[in-house]
Every structure is written in structure tokens, then in C-alpha cells.
Amino acid sequence: MTTVAVTGHMDLTDESVPLVRAALRRLLDRYAREVGEELVGVSCIAAGADSLFAEALLEVGGRLVVVIPSHDYRRTRVAPDHAVTFDRLVRAATEVHRMPVETASRAAYEAANRVMLGRADRLVAVWNGAPPGGAGGGTADVVIEARAAGIPVEVVWPEGTARRG
């Protein structure tokens, strides 16, 4: 079994979504063929990169493990336009780990990221390469933490991909 965790930007432009989706599908298909065994993906299934990864993983026959950062995450942090996807991915998961934290917060996200990295053989980062923003728990922070732990990181940022704003 090979376990791949994901981190990535939530705010991809509409034009970027198909680019990232296709790149993730190619990468996960390659991983599935290379390992020749069960491919497991770990994701917090947030909007954007996390959910695109989860969908691509399921398409290539991988097993999805979901880490939900807090008990109130679905109610307070999942936007209405992402709720159907979020719920579908939770149902598709073979394992759902809810962090023992009541309220979504930076600390809850950081703890969820640590759980993901603790299970990971490698990390896929849908990341534009920008340094950490200072708040902690963001994509760059997870990449830095993974590299410090010796976890191989594969950055996915296809030509033409951009963030909103």
C-alpha cells in the first residue's frame, strides 16, 4: 500500500480547474501503475485542490481517507457551492477521521495536516510555489513540514494555472 496526501490552494480560477484535474489524474494514474498495489489518498476534501485530488484518486481506483479538521467544519466552513461535492466524497471514503476539535480554526487545520502527513508516503502539492503567508497551516507550510520530515513532495501547477484574486 502506498499512501499519498494532498495539500493545495482552494482558490483556483475556473479556468484552472480542468488543468489541475487532468494533471492530478495523470499523476495518480502513474502512481497507481508504479506501485502495483493499493493506492490510498488522504485529503481534507476542501474546495479546490483537495477535492480535485480526491476525485482523481477515486477515478483511478484508489481508496480515499478523509480527515475533517473539526466537528463543526461541514456546518461552518463548507460553502454551499461545495457542499454536494464534500458530502459525496465523505460517502465515497473508506475511512473518515474527524479531528477531536469542536471548532474549525488554524490550530485544527494544522492538526489535520499533521495527521495527513503522519500517514503519507508522499505528498502532492497543488501549489504555485509562493512562500508561506504567515498564518500557518497553508499549502506552503505543509510542503515545508513534509520536506523537513523527509516525505517526497510532487508539485502540481500546470501551465496556465492561477489563483483567484
DSSP file (Angstrom, degrees, kcal/mol; ACC not computed):
  #  RESIDUE AA STRUCTURE BP1 BP2  ACC     N-H-->O    O-->H-N    N-H-->O    O-->H-N    TCO  KAPPA ALPHA  PHI   PSI    X-CA   Y-CA   Z-CA
    1    1 A M              0   0    0      0, 0.0     2,-0.4     0, 0.0    38,-0.2   0.000 360.0 360.0 360.0 134.1    0.0    0.0    0.0
    2    2 A T  E     -a   39   0A   0     36,-2.3    38,-3.0     2,-0.0     2,-0.5  -0.978 360.0-154.4-117.2 132.0    1.2    3.5   -0.9
    3    3 A T  E     -a   40   0A   0     -2,-0.4   118,-3.4    36,-0.2   119,-1.3  -0.926   8.9-171.9-113.9 126.9   -0.4    6.5    0.8
    4    4 A V  E     -ab  41 122A   0     36,-3.1    38,-2.4    -2,-0.5     2,-0.2  -0.965   4.9-162.1-118.6 125.9   -0.4    9.9   -0.8
    5    5 A A  E     -ab  42 123A   0    117,-2.4   119,-2.8    -2,-0.5     2,-0.4  -0.634  10.3-143.5-100.0 164.7   -1.6   13.0    1.0
    6    6 A V  E     + b   0 124A   0     36,-1.3     2,-0.3    -2,-0.2    38,-0.3  -0.966  20.3 172.4-131.5 146.3   -2.6   16.3   -0.7
    7    7 A T  E     + b   0 125A   0    117,-2.1   119,-2.5    -2,-0.4     2,-0.3  -0.967  23.7 133.6-139.2 153.2   -2.3   19.9    0.1
    8    8 A G  E     - b   0 126A   0     -2,-0.3    42,-0.2   117,-0.2   119,-0.2  -0.965  51.6 -61.6 174.0 169.8   -3.2   22.8   -2.3
    9    9 A H        -     0   0    0    117,-1.9    40,-2.2    -2,-0.3     3,-0.3  -0.408  26.4-160.6 -72.0 140.6   -4.8   26.0   -3.0
   10   10 A M  S    S+     0   0    0     38,-0.2     2,-0.5     1,-0.2    -1,-0.1   0.706  81.6  68.3 -87.1 -24.9   -8.6   26.3   -2.6
   11   11 A D        +     0   0    0    153,-0.1   153,-3.5    37,-0.1    -1,-0.2  -0.251  63.3 154.2-100.8  45.2   -8.9   29.4   -4.7
   12   12 A L  B     -F  163   0B   0     -2,-0.5   151,-0.2    -3,-0.3     5,-0.1  -0.443  48.2-109.5 -69.3 144.5   -8.1   28.1   -8.2
   13   13 A T    >>  -     0   0    0    149,-2.3     4,-1.3     1,-0.1     3,-0.8  -0.332  27.4-110.5 -68.2 158.6   -9.7   30.1  -11.1
   14   14 A D  T 34 S+     0   0    0      1,-0.3     3,-0.3     2,-0.2    -1,-0.1   0.868 121.0  53.7 -57.9 -36.6  -12.5   28.4  -13.0
   15   15 A E  T 3> S+     0   0    0      1,-0.2     4,-0.5     2,-0.1    -1,-0.3   0.766 106.0  54.3 -69.6 -25.0  -10.1   28.1  -16.0
   16   16 A S  H <> S+     0   0    0     -3,-0.8     4,-2.7   146,-0.2     5,-0.3   0.772  88.3  78.2 -80.0 -27.1   -7.5   26.3  -13.8
   17   17 A V  H  X S+     0   0    0     -4,-1.3     4,-2.9    -3,-0.3     5,-0.2   0.907  95.5  44.3 -54.9 -50.8   -9.8   23.6  -12.5
   18   18 A P  H  > S+     0   0    0      0, 0.0     4,-2.2     0, 0.0    -1,-0.2   0.864 113.6  52.6 -65.4 -31.2   -9.7   21.4  -15.7
   19   19 A L  H  X S+     0   0    0     -4,-0.5     4,-2.1    -3,-0.2    -2,-0.2   0.941 114.6  40.7 -64.6 -47.4   -5.9   21.9  -16.0
   20   20 A V  H  X S+     0   0    0     -4,-2.7     4,-2.8     2,-0.2     5,-0.3   0.914 113.4  54.3 -68.6 -42.8   -5.3   20.8  -12.4
   21   21 A R  H  X S+     0   0    0     -4,-2.9     4,-2.3    -5,-0.3    -2,-0.2   0.930 111.3  45.1 -56.1 -47.5   -7.9   18.0  -12.6
   22   22 A A  H  X S+     0   0    0     -4,-2.2     4,-2.4    -5,-0.2    -1,-0.2   0.900 113.2  49.9 -65.7 -41.1   -6.2   16.5  -15.7
   23   23 A A  H  X S+     0   0    0     -4,-2.1     4,-2.4     2,-0.2    -2,-0.2   0.910 112.2  47.4 -65.4 -41.5   -2.7   16.8  -14.1
   24   24 A L  H  X S+     0   0    0     -4,-2.8     4,-3.0     2,-0.2     5,-0.3   0.905 110.6  52.2 -65.4 -40.8   -3.8   15.1  -10.9
   25   25 A R  H  X S+     0   0    0     -4,-2.3     4,-2.3    -5,-0.3    -2,-0.2   0.930 111.4  46.7 -61.2 -45.3   -5.5   12.3  -12.9
   26   26 A R  H  X S+     0   0    0     -4,-2.4     4,-2.2     2,-0.2    -2,-0.2   0.930 114.8  47.2 -61.8 -45.4   -2.3   11.7  -14.9
   27   27 A L  H  X S+     0   0    0     -4,-2.4     4,-2.6     1,-0.2    -2,-0.2   0.936 114.8  44.1 -63.7 -47.8   -0.1   11.8  -11.8
   28   28 A L  H  X S+     0   0    0     -4,-3.0     4,-2.6     2,-0.2    -1,-0.2   0.847 111.5  53.9 -69.4 -32.8   -2.3    9.5   -9.7
   29   29 A D  H  X S+     0   0    0     -4,-2.3     4,-2.1    -5,-0.3    -1,-0.2   0.919 110.1  48.2 -63.2 -42.7   -2.8    7.1  -12.7
   30   30 A R  H  X S+     0   0    0     -4,-2.2     4,-2.7     2,-0.2    -2,-0.2   0.930 111.6  49.5 -63.0 -45.3    1.0    6.9  -12.9
   31   31 A Y  H  X S+     0   0    0     -4,-2.6     4,-2.8     1,-0.2     5,-0.3   0.935 109.7  51.7 -58.2 -46.2    1.3    6.3   -9.1
   32   32 A A  H  X S+     0   0    0     -4,-2.6     4,-1.4     1,-0.2     5,-0.3   0.902 113.6  43.8 -59.3 -42.2   -1.3    3.5   -9.3
   33   33 A R  H  < S+     0   0    0     -4,-2.1    -1,-0.2     1,-0.2    -2,-0.2   0.900 114.8  49.6 -69.4 -40.3    0.6    1.8  -12.2
   34   34 A E  H  < S+     0   0    0     -4,-2.7    -2,-0.2     1,-0.2    -1,-0.2   0.901 112.2  45.0 -67.0 -42.6    4.0    2.3  -10.5
   35   35 A V  H  < S-     0   0    0     -4,-2.8    -1,-0.2    -5,-0.2    -2,-0.2   0.822  83.2-158.4 -77.0 -28.7    3.1    0.9   -7.1
   36   36 A G     <  +     0   0    0     -4,-1.4     2,-0.2    -5,-0.3    -3,-0.1   0.766  66.0  73.6  59.0  24.3    1.2   -2.1   -8.4
   37   37 A E  S    S-     0   0    0     -5,-0.3    -1,-0.2   -35,-0.0     2,-0.2  -0.787 100.1 -40.1-148.4-171.4   -0.6   -2.3   -5.1
   38   38 A E        -     0   0    0     -2,-0.2   -36,-2.3    -3,-0.1     2,-0.5  -0.399  50.9-151.3 -65.5 130.8   -3.3   -0.4   -3.3
   39   39 A L  E     -a    2   0A   0     22,-0.2    24,-2.7   -38,-0.2     2,-0.4  -0.919  13.3-169.9-103.8 123.9   -3.1    3.4   -3.7
   40   40 A V  E     -ac   3  63A   0    -38,-3.0   -36,-3.1    -2,-0.5     2,-0.4  -0.937   3.6-161.3-115.6 135.8   -4.5    5.3   -0.7
   41   41 A G  E     -ac   4  64A   0     22,-2.7    24,-3.0    -2,-0.4     2,-0.5  -0.944   3.4-156.2-117.8 141.0   -5.1    9.1   -0.8
   42   42 A V  E     +ac   5  65A   0    -38,-2.4   -36,-1.3    -2,-0.4     2,-0.3  -0.968  25.3 158.0-118.5 126.1   -5.6   11.3    2.3
   43   43 A S  E     - c   0  66A   0     22,-2.3    24,-2.2    -2,-0.5   -36,-0.1  -0.993  48.1-143.6-147.7 148.5   -7.4   14.6    1.9
   44   44 A C        -     0   0    0     -2,-0.3    22,-0.1   -38,-0.3     7,-0.1   0.425  45.0-137.1 -86.5  -1.0   -9.3   17.1    3.9
   45   45 A I        +     0   0    0      5,-0.2    44,-0.1     1,-0.1     3,-0.1   0.737  42.0 163.2  49.0  33.7  -11.6   17.5    0.8
   46   46 A A      > -     0   0    0      1,-0.2     5,-1.4    32,-0.0    -1,-0.1  -0.273  51.6 -77.6 -65.2 164.9  -11.7   21.3    1.0
   47   47 A A  T > 5S+     0   0    0      3,-0.2     3,-0.5     4,-0.1     2,-0.4  -0.247 103.5  17.3 -58.9 154.9  -12.9   23.1   -2.1
   48   48 A G  T 3>5S+     0   0    0      1,-0.2     4,-2.3     2,-0.1     3,-0.4  -0.649 128.2   8.9  86.7-134.8  -10.2   23.3   -4.8
   49   49 A A  H 3>5S+     0   0    0    -40,-2.2     4,-2.6    -2,-0.4    -1,-0.2   0.841 124.9  55.9 -56.4 -42.8   -7.1   21.1   -4.9
   50   50 A D  H <>5S+     0   0    0     -3,-0.5     4,-2.0   -42,-0.2    -1,-0.2   0.920 113.4  40.1 -59.9 -45.1   -8.1   18.8   -2.1
   51   51 A S  H  ><S+     0   0    0     -5,-1.4     4,-2.6    -3,-0.4    -1,-0.2   0.873 112.9  54.3 -74.1 -36.7  -11.4   17.7   -3.7
   52   52 A L  H  X S+     0   0    0     -4,-2.3     4,-2.2     2,-0.2    -2,-0.2   0.913 110.3  48.5 -61.1 -41.1   -9.9   17.6   -7.2
   53   53 A F  H  X S+     0   0    0     -4,-2.6     4,-2.7    -5,-0.2    -2,-0.2   0.938 110.8  50.1 -60.6 -48.9   -7.3   15.2   -5.8
   54   54 A A  H  X S+     0   0    0     -4,-2.0     4,-2.2     1,-0.2    -2,-0.2   0.903 111.5  48.2 -59.9 -43.0   -9.9   13.1   -4.1
   55   55 A E  H  X S+     0   0    0     -4,-2.6     4,-2.0     2,-0.2    -1,-0.2   0.919 112.7  47.7 -64.2 -43.5  -12.0   12.8   -7.3
   56   56 A A  H  X S+     0   0    0     -4,-2.2     4,-1.5     2,-0.2    -2,-0.2   0.893 109.9  53.9 -64.7 -39.3   -9.0   11.9   -9.4
   57   57 A L  H  <>S+     0   0    0     -4,-2.7     5,-2.7     1,-0.2     3,-0.4   0.934 109.6  46.6 -59.6 -47.5   -7.9    9.3   -6.8
   58   58 A L  H ><5S+     0   0    0     -4,-2.2     3,-1.4     1,-0.2    -1,-0.2   0.872 107.5  58.3 -64.0 -36.5  -11.3    7.6   -6.9
   59   59 A E  H 3<5S+     0   0    0     -4,-2.0    -1,-0.2     1,-0.3    -2,-0.2   0.834 106.6  47.7 -62.7 -32.6  -11.2    7.7  -10.8
   60   60 A V  T 3<5S-     0   0    0     -4,-1.5    -1,-0.3    -3,-0.4    -2,-0.2   0.330 125.6-100.9 -92.4   9.1   -8.0    5.7  -10.8
   61   61 A G  T < 5S+     0   0    0     -3,-1.4    -3,-0.2     1,-0.2   -22,-0.2   0.622  72.2 147.6  87.3  13.3   -9.4    3.1   -8.3
   62   62 A G      < -     0   0    0     -5,-2.7     2,-0.5    -6,-0.2   -22,-0.2  -0.282  49.9-112.5 -77.1 167.8   -7.6    4.4   -5.2
   63   63 A R  E     -c   40   0A   0    -24,-2.7   -22,-2.7    30,-0.0     2,-0.4  -0.888  29.2-139.7-104.4 129.6   -9.0    4.3   -1.7
   64   64 A L  E     -c   41   0A   0     -2,-0.5    30,-2.4    28,-0.4    31,-1.1  -0.769  15.5-171.7 -98.2 130.2   -9.9    7.7   -0.1
   65   65 A V  E     -cd  42  95A   0    -24,-3.0   -22,-2.3    -2,-0.4     2,-0.4  -0.987  14.6-155.4-114.5 126.1   -9.3    8.6    3.5
   66   66 A V  E     -cd  43  96A   0     29,-2.6    31,-3.5    -2,-0.5     2,-0.5  -0.865   7.9-162.8-107.0 134.6  -10.8   11.9    4.6
   67   67 A V  E     - d   0  97A   0    -24,-2.2    31,-0.2    -2,-0.4    29,-0.0  -0.972   7.2-161.8-114.6 116.9   -9.6   14.0    7.5
   68   68 A I  E     - d   0  98A   0     29,-2.8    31,-3.0    -2,-0.5   -23,-0.1  -0.887  12.6-144.3-102.0 122.4  -12.1   16.5    8.7
   69   69 A P  S    S-     0   0    0      0, 0.0     2,-0.3     0, 0.0    -1,-0.1   0.724  71.7  -1.0 -63.3 -26.0  -10.4   19.3   10.8
   70   70 A S    >   -     0   0    0     30,-0.1     3,-0.9     1,-0.1     4,-0.3  -0.980  69.1-105.5-158.0 166.0  -13.2   19.8   13.3
   71   71 A H  T 3  S+     0   0    0     30,-2.8     3,-0.3    -2,-0.3     4,-0.2   0.837 121.0  42.9 -65.5 -32.7  -16.7   18.7   14.4
   72   72 A D  T 3> S+     0   0    0     30,-1.4     4,-2.9    29,-0.3     5,-0.4   0.345  83.2 105.4 -95.4   7.5  -18.3   22.0   13.0
   73   73 A Y  H <>>S+     0   0    0     -3,-0.9     4,-2.7     1,-0.2     5,-1.0   0.912  79.7  46.8 -57.0 -48.9  -16.3   22.0    9.8
   74   74 A R  H  >5S+     0   0    0     -4,-0.3     4,-0.6    -3,-0.3    -1,-0.2   0.915 118.6  41.7 -60.3 -44.0  -19.1   20.9    7.5
   75   75 A R  H  45S+     0   0    0     -4,-0.2    -1,-0.2     1,-0.1    -2,-0.2   0.861 128.1  26.6 -73.5 -37.3  -21.6   23.4    9.0
   76   76 A T  H  <5S+     0   0    0     -4,-2.9    -3,-0.2     1,-0.1    -2,-0.2   0.690 129.2  30.0-104.8 -20.2  -19.3   26.4    9.3
   77   77 A R  H  <5S+     0   0    0     -4,-2.7     2,-0.8    -5,-0.4    -3,-0.2   0.603  90.2  90.9-119.4 -15.1  -16.6   26.1    6.7
   78   78 A V  S  <<S-     0   0    0     -5,-1.0     5,-0.1    -4,-0.6    -1,-0.0  -0.761  72.8-135.1 -89.2 115.6  -18.0   24.2    3.7
   79   79 A A    >>  -     0   0    0     -2,-0.8     3,-2.1     1,-0.1     4,-1.1  -0.312  20.0-113.0 -67.1 150.5  -19.5   26.8    1.3
   80   80 A P  H 3> S+     0   0    0      0, 0.0     4,-0.5     0, 0.0     3,-0.4   0.839 116.9  56.7 -53.8 -35.6  -22.9   26.0   -0.2
   81   81 A D  H 34 S+     0   0    0      1,-0.2     4,-0.2     2,-0.1    -2,-0.1   0.588 113.6  40.3 -75.6  -7.4  -21.4   25.6   -3.7
   82   82 A H  H <> S+     0   0    0     -3,-2.1     4,-2.8     2,-0.1    -1,-0.2   0.496  89.7  91.7-111.1  -9.4  -19.1   22.9   -2.4
   83   83 A A  H  X S+     0   0    0     -4,-1.1     4,-2.8    -3,-0.4     5,-0.2   0.870  84.5  50.4 -59.7 -42.6  -21.4   21.0   -0.1
   84   84 A V  H  X S+     0   0    0     -4,-0.5     4,-2.3     2,-0.2    -1,-0.2   0.930 114.5  44.6 -63.2 -44.6  -22.7   18.4   -2.6
   85   85 A T  H  > S+     0   0    0      2,-0.2     4,-2.5     1,-0.2     5,-0.2   0.931 113.4  51.1 -63.8 -45.9  -19.1   17.5   -3.6
   86   86 A F  H  X S+     0   0    0     -4,-2.8     4,-2.3     1,-0.2    -2,-0.2   0.943 112.6  45.3 -56.6 -50.6  -18.0   17.4    0.1
   87   87 A D  H  X S+     0   0    0     -4,-2.8     4,-2.2     1,-0.2    -1,-0.2   0.890 112.0  51.9 -63.3 -40.2  -20.8   15.1    1.1
   88   88 A R  H  X S+     0   0    0     -4,-2.3     4,-1.7    -5,-0.2    -1,-0.2   0.906 111.1  47.6 -62.8 -41.5  -20.3   12.9   -1.9
   89   89 A L  H  X S+     0   0    0     -4,-2.5     4,-1.2     2,-0.2    -2,-0.2   0.865 108.9  53.5 -70.8 -35.7  -16.6   12.5   -1.1
   90   90 A V  H >< S+     0   0    0     -4,-2.3     3,-0.5    -5,-0.2    -1,-0.2   0.932 110.8  47.5 -61.3 -44.1  -17.3   11.8    2.5
   91   91 A R  H 3< S+     0   0    0     -4,-2.2    -2,-0.2     1,-0.2    -1,-0.2   0.840 111.4  51.2 -65.0 -32.5  -19.7    9.0    1.4
   92   92 A A  H 3< S+     0   0    0     -4,-1.7   -28,-0.4    -5,-0.2    -1,-0.2   0.675  89.3 103.3 -78.9 -17.2  -17.1    7.6   -1.0
   93   93 A A    <<  -     0   0    0     -4,-1.2   -28,-0.2    -3,-0.5     3,-0.1  -0.352  61.8-152.1 -69.4 144.0  -14.3    7.5    1.6
   94   94 A T  S    S+     0   0    0    -30,-2.4     2,-0.3     1,-0.3   -29,-0.2   0.622  88.0  23.5 -86.1 -15.0  -13.4    4.2    3.1
   95   95 A E  E     -d   65   0A   0    -31,-1.1   -29,-2.6    -5,-0.0     2,-0.5  -0.976  64.3-166.3-150.5 135.4  -12.3    6.0    6.3
   96   96 A V  E     -d   66   0A   0     -2,-0.3     2,-0.6   -31,-0.2   -29,-0.2  -0.984   6.8-166.7-125.1 120.2  -13.3    9.3    7.8
   97   97 A H  E     -d   67   0A   0    -31,-3.5   -29,-2.8    -2,-0.5     2,-0.6  -0.923   3.6-162.8-109.1 113.1  -11.2   10.7   10.6
   98   98 A R  E     -d   68   0A   0     -2,-0.6   -27,-0.1   -31,-0.2   -31,-0.1  -0.849  23.9-123.2 -94.9 123.9  -12.8   13.7   12.5
   99   99 A M        -     0   0    0    -31,-3.0     2,-2.1    -2,-0.6   -28,-0.1  -0.349  23.6-115.0 -63.2 145.8  -10.3   15.6   14.5
  100  100 A P  S    S+     0   0    0      0, 0.0     2,-0.4     0, 0.0    -1,-0.1  -0.236  81.7 111.5 -80.7  52.1  -11.2   15.8   18.2
  101  101 A V        -     0   0    0     -2,-2.1   -30,-2.8     1,-0.1   -29,-0.3  -0.988  57.0-154.1-127.6 132.8  -11.7   19.6   17.9
  102  102 A E  S    S+     0   0    0     -2,-0.4   -30,-1.4   -32,-0.2     2,-0.4   0.922  76.9  42.6 -73.6 -44.8  -15.0   21.3   18.2
  103  103 A T  S    S-     0   0    0    -32,-0.2     5,-0.2   -33,-0.1     2,-0.1  -0.876  83.7-115.6-116.0 134.2  -14.4   24.5   16.3
  104  104 A A        +     0   0    0     -2,-0.4     2,-0.3   -34,-0.1   -34,-0.1  -0.429  54.1 142.9 -62.5 132.6  -12.6   25.0   12.9
  105  105 A S     >  -     0   0    0     -2,-0.1     4,-2.3     1,-0.1     5,-0.2  -0.951  67.0 -88.6-160.5 172.2   -9.5   27.1   13.5
  106  106 A R  H  > S+     0   0    0     -2,-0.3     4,-2.5     1,-0.2     5,-0.2   0.909 127.6  52.5 -57.4 -42.2   -5.9   27.5   12.3
  107  107 A A  H  > S+     0   0    0      1,-0.2     4,-2.3     2,-0.2    -1,-0.2   0.883 107.6  51.5 -63.0 -38.2   -4.9   25.0   15.0
  108  108 A A  H  > S+     0   0    0      2,-0.2     4,-2.3     1,-0.2    -1,-0.2   0.907 110.8  48.0 -64.9 -41.4   -7.5   22.5   13.8
  109  109 A Y  H  X S+     0   0    0     -4,-2.3     4,-2.5     2,-0.2    -2,-0.2   0.912 111.5  50.0 -65.3 -42.3   -6.2   22.8   10.2
  110  110 A E  H  X S+     0   0    0     -4,-2.5     4,-2.0     2,-0.2    -2,-0.2   0.901 111.2  49.0 -63.4 -40.1   -2.6   22.4   11.4
  111  111 A A  H  X S+     0   0    0     -4,-2.3     4,-2.1     2,-0.2    -2,-0.2   0.909 110.7  50.5 -65.2 -41.7   -3.5   19.3   13.4
  112  112 A A  H  X S+     0   0    0     -4,-2.3     4,-2.4     1,-0.2    -2,-0.2   0.907 109.2  51.8 -62.2 -41.4   -5.4   17.8   10.4
  113  113 A N  H  X S+     0   0    0     -4,-2.5     4,-2.8     1,-0.2    -1,-0.2   0.892 107.6  52.2 -62.2 -39.2   -2.3   18.4    8.3
  114  114 A R  H  X S+     0   0    0     -4,-2.0     4,-2.2     2,-0.2    -1,-0.2   0.901 108.7  50.3 -64.1 -40.1   -0.1   16.6   10.8
  115  115 A V  H  X S+     0   0    0     -4,-2.1     4,-0.9     2,-0.2    -2,-0.2   0.939 112.0  48.0 -62.1 -46.1   -2.5   13.6   10.7
  116  116 A M  H >X S+     0   0    0     -4,-2.4     3,-1.1     1,-0.2     4,-0.8   0.950 113.8  45.6 -59.4 -49.8   -2.3   13.5    6.9
  117  117 A L  H >< S+     0   0    0     -4,-2.8     3,-0.5     1,-0.3    -1,-0.2   0.835 105.6  61.7 -65.3 -31.3    1.5   13.8    6.8
  118  118 A G  H 3< S+     0   0    0     -4,-2.2    -1,-0.3     1,-0.2    -2,-0.2   0.747 111.3  39.3 -65.2 -22.4    1.8   11.2    9.5
  119  119 A R  H << S+     0   0    0     -3,-1.1    -1,-0.2    -4,-0.9     2,-0.2   0.563  97.7 106.9 -98.1 -11.8    0.1    8.7    7.2
  120  120 A A    <<  -     0   0    0     -4,-0.8  -116,-0.2    -3,-0.5     3,-0.1  -0.471  41.9-177.4 -86.4 137.4    1.8    9.8    4.0
  121  121 A D  S    S+     0   0    0   -118,-3.4     2,-0.3     1,-0.3  -117,-0.2   0.649  87.2   1.3 -89.3 -24.6    4.5    8.1    1.9
  122  122 A R  E    S-b    4   0A   0   -119,-1.3  -117,-2.4    29,-0.2     2,-0.4  -0.975  70.1-132.0-155.9 162.9    4.4   11.1   -0.4
  123  123 A L  E     -be   5 153A   0     29,-2.8    31,-2.8    -2,-0.3     2,-0.5  -0.975   5.4-154.7-124.4 133.7    2.7   14.5   -0.7
  124  124 A V  E     -be   6 154A   0   -119,-2.8  -117,-2.1    -2,-0.4     2,-0.5  -0.936  16.3-165.4-102.1 127.4    1.1   16.0   -3.8
  125  125 A A  E     -be   7 155A   0     29,-2.7    31,-2.9    -2,-0.5     2,-1.4  -0.946  17.7-160.5-120.3 112.8    1.0   19.8   -3.6
  126  126 A V  E     +be   8 156A   0   -119,-2.5  -117,-1.9    -2,-0.5     2,-0.4  -0.754  48.5 147.8 -86.7  93.1   -1.2   21.8   -5.9
  127  127 A W        -     0   0    0     -2,-1.4    -2,-0.1    29,-0.6  -119,-0.0  -0.985  58.1-146.8-144.1 135.2    1.0   24.9   -5.2
  128  128 A N        -     0   0    0     -2,-0.4    29,-0.1     2,-0.1    -1,-0.1   0.437  54.1-111.1 -83.7   1.1    2.1   28.0   -7.0
  129  129 A G        +     0   0    0      1,-0.3    -1,-0.0     2,-0.0    28,-0.0   0.429  66.7 147.3  87.6  -0.6    5.4   28.0   -5.2
  130  130 A A        -     0   0    0      1,-0.1    -1,-0.3     3,-0.0     3,-0.1  -0.368  51.6-107.4 -68.5 147.7    4.7   31.1   -3.1
  131  131 A P        -     0   0    0      0, 0.0     9,-0.2     0, 0.0    10,-0.1  -0.177  52.9 -67.0 -68.6 168.2    6.2   31.2    0.4
  132  132 A P        -     0   0    0      0, 0.0     5,-0.0     0, 0.0     7,-0.0  -0.196  37.3-136.5 -56.2 146.3    4.1   30.8    3.5
  133  133 A G        -     0   0    0     -3,-0.1    -3,-0.0     1,-0.0     0, 0.0   0.528  42.4-110.9 -84.0  -6.2    1.6   33.7    4.1
  134  134 A G  S    S+     0   0    0      4,-0.0    -1,-0.0     0, 0.0     3,-0.0   0.134  98.1  92.7 103.3 -21.1    2.4   33.8    7.8
  135  135 A A  S    S-     0   0    0      1,-0.1   -29,-0.0   -29,-0.0     0, 0.0   0.746  85.2-129.7 -80.2 -21.9   -0.8   32.5    9.3
  136  136 A G  S    S+     0   0    0    -27,-0.0     3,-0.1   -26,-0.0   -26,-0.1   0.197  79.3  63.1  87.0 148.5    0.3   28.8    9.4
  137  137 A G  S    S+     0   0    0      1,-0.2   -24,-0.0   -28,-0.1     2,-0.0   0.442  74.5 126.6  84.5  -0.3   -1.4   25.7    8.1
  138  138 A G  S  > S-     0   0    0   -131,-0.1     4,-2.1     1,-0.1    -1,-0.2  -0.180  77.8 -88.3 -84.3-179.5   -1.4   26.8    4.4
  139  139 A T  H  > S+     0   0    0      1,-0.2     4,-2.3     2,-0.2     5,-0.2   0.915 125.8  48.2 -56.8 -49.9   -0.1   25.0    1.4
  140  140 A A  H  > S+     0   0    0      1,-0.2     4,-2.5     2,-0.2    -1,-0.2   0.883 109.9  53.8 -61.5 -37.9    3.5   26.2    1.6
  141  141 A D  H  > S+     0   0    0      1,-0.2     4,-2.5     2,-0.2    -1,-0.2   0.906 108.8  48.6 -62.4 -41.5    3.6   25.4    5.3
  142  142 A V  H  X S+     0   0    0     -4,-2.1     4,-2.7     2,-0.2    -2,-0.2   0.900 110.6  51.0 -67.1 -40.0    2.5   21.8    4.6
  143  143 A V  H  X S+     0   0    0     -4,-2.3     4,-2.7     2,-0.2     5,-0.2   0.933 111.4  47.8 -61.6 -45.5    5.2   21.5    1.9
  144  144 A I  H  X S+     0   0    0     -4,-2.5     4,-2.3     1,-0.2    -2,-0.2   0.922 112.8  48.6 -61.0 -44.5    7.9   22.7    4.3
  145  145 A E  H  X S+     0   0    0     -4,-2.5     4,-1.5     2,-0.2    -2,-0.2   0.905 112.1  48.9 -63.4 -42.3    6.7   20.3    7.0
  146  146 A A  H  <>S+     0   0    0     -4,-2.7     5,-2.7     2,-0.2     4,-0.4   0.939 112.0  47.8 -63.8 -46.8    6.7   17.4    4.6
  147  147 A R  H ><5S+     0   0    0     -4,-2.7     3,-1.3     1,-0.2    -1,-0.2   0.898 109.5  53.3 -62.5 -39.4   10.1   18.1    3.3
  148  148 A A  H 3<5S+     0   0    0     -4,-2.3    -1,-0.2     1,-0.3    -2,-0.2   0.829 109.1  50.4 -63.4 -31.0   11.5   18.5    6.8
  149  149 A A  T 3<5S-     0   0    0     -4,-1.5    -1,-0.3    -3,-0.3    -2,-0.2   0.447 120.1-110.8 -85.5  -1.0   10.1   15.1    7.6
  150  150 A G  T < 5 +     0   0    0     -3,-1.3    -3,-0.2    -4,-0.4    -2,-0.1   0.674  67.3 148.1  80.3  17.1   11.7   13.5    4.5
  151  151 A I      < -     0   0    0     -5,-2.7    -1,-0.3    -6,-0.2   -29,-0.2  -0.754  52.5-117.1 -86.1 124.5    8.4   13.0    2.7
  152  152 A P        -     0   0    0      0, 0.0   -29,-2.8     0, 0.0     2,-0.5  -0.359  30.2-153.6 -61.5 138.3    8.8   13.3   -1.0
  153  153 A V  E     -e  123   0A   0    -31,-0.2     2,-0.6   -29,-0.0   -29,-0.2  -0.960  10.8-165.5-119.2 129.4    6.8   16.2   -2.5
  154  154 A E  E     -e  124   0A   0    -31,-2.8   -29,-2.7    -2,-0.5     2,-0.4  -0.966  15.2-148.2-113.4 118.1    5.5   16.4   -6.0
  155  155 A V  E     -e  125   0A   0     -2,-0.6     2,-0.5   -31,-0.2   -29,-0.2  -0.714   8.5-164.0 -88.9 133.0    4.3   19.9   -7.0
  156  156 A V  E     +e  126   0A   0    -31,-2.9   -29,-0.6    -2,-0.4  -132,-0.0  -0.970  31.4 138.3-116.9 114.7    1.4   20.1   -9.5
  157  157 A W        -     0   0    0     -2,-0.5     3,-0.1   -31,-0.2     4,-0.1  -0.523  36.7-155.6-154.4  79.0    1.0   23.5  -11.1
  158  158 A P    >   -     0   0    0      0, 0.0     3,-2.2     0, 0.0  -138,-0.1  -0.151  35.1 -83.7 -61.1 152.0    0.2   23.1  -14.8
  159  159 A E  T 3  S+     0   0    0      1,-0.3     3,-0.1  -140,-0.1     0, 0.0  -0.292 119.1  26.5 -50.4 130.4    1.0   25.9  -17.3
  160  160 A G  T 3  S+     0   0    0      1,-0.3    -1,-0.3    -3,-0.1     2,-0.2   0.357  87.3 136.0  94.1  -5.3   -1.9   28.4  -17.3
  161  161 A T    <   +     0   0    0     -3,-2.2    -1,-0.3    -4,-0.1     2,-0.3  -0.545  26.2 166.3 -78.5 141.8   -3.0   27.6  -13.7
  162  162 A A        -     0   0    0     -2,-0.2  -149,-2.3  -149,-0.1     2,-0.3  -0.971  32.1-120.5-149.6 161.6   -3.8   30.6  -11.5
  163  163 A R  B     -F   12   0B   0     -2,-0.3  -151,-0.3  -151,-0.2     2,-0.0  -0.764  37.1-103.5-100.9 152.1   -5.5   31.6   -8.3
  164  164 A R              0   0    0   -153,-3.5  -153,-0.1    -2,-0.3    -1,-0.1  -0.353 360.0 360.0 -67.9 154.2   -8.4   33.9   -8.0
  165  165 A G              0   0    0     -2,-0.0    -1,-0.2     0, 0.0  -154,-0.0   0.461 360.0 360.0  85.4 360.0   -7.8   37.5   -6.8
